[in-house]
Amino acid sequence: MVKSYWLVAIRKLWKHKVQTSINILSLAIGITSCFIVYMLTSFELSTDRFHSNLLGLWSNS
């Protein structure tokens, strides 16, 4: 049963090559952009975490 689902899916993907390639390209761009945003935010949030006086670093006292 599962094998027939895979065969139908592959036939459909092979028949609509342009739409399949657009969908796969869009998915790759979306996953890559999410990964880049995650990496940038994790880098920005990790700044100044290595100081021993982290809590007093930005205070005025």
C-alpha positions, -999 to +999 in steps of 0.1 A: +000+000+000+028+024+009+047+014-021+018+025-044+016+058-026+053+064-033+049+054-069+019+078-074+038+106-057+069+100-079+049+099-111+031+132-101+064+149-093+079+137-126+050+149-146+050+184-131+087+191-132+086+229-131+062+231-102+082+205-083+114+223-088+099+256-077+085+240-046+118+223-037+137+255-043+113+275-022+115+250+006+153+251+005+153+289+006+129+290+035+149+265+056+181+283+049+167+317+058+153+303+091+187+288+099+205+321+092+181+340+114+186+315+142+224+317+139+223+355+139+200+358+169+219+332+189+252+351+182+236+384+192+222+370+224+255+354+234+274+387+233+289+398+266+280+366+284+317+358+292+322+387+316+324+379+354+304+411+362+276+405+337+248+420+358+267+452+366+280+457+330+251+479+318+240+495+351+248+531+359+259+524+395 
